[in-house]
Amino acid sequence: MTSFTTDPAVLVLEDGSRHPGRAYGARGTTLGEVVFATGMTGYQETLTDPSYAGQIVLQTAPHIGNTGMNSEDVESRRIWVAGYIVRDPSRVVSNWRSEESLDDALTRDGIVGISGIDTRAITRVLRSAGSMRGGVFSGEAATLDAEEQLRQVREAPQMAGQNLSAAVSVATAEVTPARGERLGNLAVLDLGVKQATIENLADRGFDVHVLPQSVTIEEVLAIDPVAVFYSNGPGDPAASDDHVTLLRGVLDRGLPFFGICFGNQLLGRALGFGTYKLPFGHRGINQPVLDKQTGRVEITAHNHGFAVDAPLEGEVDSPNGYGRVEVSHIGLNDNVVEGLRALDIPAFSVQYHPEAAAGPHDANYLFDRFADLVRTSLENKN
């Protein structure tokens, strides 16, 4: 049974609007960028996705928590969202795999949340005005003067300019052995990697070396990698120059590269393109994307607030001298760049999450495409 209280809480947005509700999860104060996620399922994978660090996540689906939480579906070592906003948390957990309630998990990890508010109305505000800073105040913090609460919200850092990789990355290297026919060592830069991604890569024959985000090119080369992978993660790609420099070292050496989400933005910057902040981003498991190579439209899982600024049509020369590049995937809702493919070096990336945790499996083939790219590279060397 989920504990259900009438303890007061309030969501305060930087535009000055106040949304009273009930405390949910831990009590206290949390500040961050308020964003909305449109998935109707998969809240556990959303909560444990490190890409959400620094963000207060609003679920557009009204009923959350009915299947509880379990130890099998977590995507990382903890819940990473800065705060959580739901309309109707389930009073009862009803699933044979459940090991604890969502409320208990939020409380255990110290996640301050709020329930009982009109999430649809707030989503409409964010879609019109864009993502904005906010704060959830519960417990004693709910009694603070309204002007003091708003002051704290407006003094919180903007997401633009933040480098959050160090907060979510592993401290030391971790290795997951290959399954099936072994391809070789894969260097995965952990910018907020999800467990399902690691499993998919191991299933393709890679010994997956998950490396701290602070590694040098010498430390990457020390594992004798056959390829390099950049994961998803939180923060502004413009604040990750060290990761771009590292990636250019990878590209200069001709190592095959695959990047997803944050890794797509960093490949874009390594190739010489810019990045920019989207008004309210893409967060959910129902985003339509066109794969220009096949002509297929895929329904994909997204979580990003920044995008690459590159021409959508035709081939363009990399401003940083890596040959021809094309935009490989396009978001059909707003024509945002959703993938890049280098034509003269073995490198490509997508802006979404092909491991689909949670979400549809339309894009899972990209892991096979990466494995094929590595096989071709190894054959050419031999």
C-alpha positions, 0 to 999 in steps of 0.5 A: 500500500502506498502511503498517501498524505494530505501534507501540503506542497507547492510547485513554484515556477520562475514566472511566479505562478504557484501550484499547490498540491500534496507532498509526494516522496521526500519532504523538503525543497528541490530546485531544477528545470521543470520539463514534461515527459509524455510516456504513459508507461516506463516511469521507473526507467525515466526516474533512473535515467541519469539524463534527467539529473538537474531536472524536475520531471512532470509526467503528462500521464495522470496515473503514476505508480500503479506497478510499483518499483523493482530491482530489474528495470532500473537503468542506473544505481539510483533515481536521478531526477531533481524532483517529480510532479504527478497528478494521481499517484496510485494508492495501491501497488499491483504487480507481481514484480513489484518490490516497493512502492514508488513513494517509498523509492522516492523517499529512500533516494531523497527525491522531493515530489508533488502530487494532486496538481493539474499536470495538463495545465502546467504542460500547456504552460511549458509548451508555450513559454518553454521549459523553466526553472521551478521548485517543489517545496514540502514539509517545513519548506511549504510554509516559507514565504511565497516571495522567498520561495520564488527568490530561491527558484529564480536564483537556481542555475539555468540548465544552459551552461551546466556540465553535469557529467561528473555527477552521474558518471562512474568513478572507476571503470566497469566491464561487462563481458561480451555475449556471443561472438566477441568483437573486441573491447568497446570504450564507453564514455559514461556521460549517464549511460543506461544499463539497457544500453550496456546490455545491448552492446554486450549482446553484439559481442563487445566487452563493454568497458564503461569509463569515467567521463574524465578519462584521457585519450591515452586511457581510452587507447590503453584498453585497446578498443575496437571502437568508442561509444558516447552515451546519453547524459544531462547538461549542456553540450557547449559546456563539455569541451573536454569530451569534444576534445577527447572525441576528436582524438578518437576520430583522428585515429580512425576508431569507429564511433557511435553516439546516442543523445548527448553523444550525438550532440558531442559528435556534432560539436566535434565535427564542427557544428553548433548546438542550441537549446530547444524551447521545451525539448523532447521527452517521451517514448512516442517521438516519430523520426524519419531514417533518411537512409531507409525511408522508414518512420520510427517511433522512438524514445527521447530525452533531450533539451539541446539539439545539433544545428546542421543542414537537414538536406544534402551533404556538407563538409565538416567544418573541422575537417572530417570530410562529408557529413549528412543528417541521417535522421529528422524529427517529424514533429519539429524538423530537429536533427535526430542523427548524423552520419559521417561519410568519410570516417566511421562515425554516426550518432542519433539523438534518441535512445535505441535501447528503448528502456522504456519505449518502442524497439523500432531503433534497436537495429542501430546497435547492429549497424554499429557492430557491422561498422566495427566488423568492416573496420576490422576487416579493412585493417586485416 
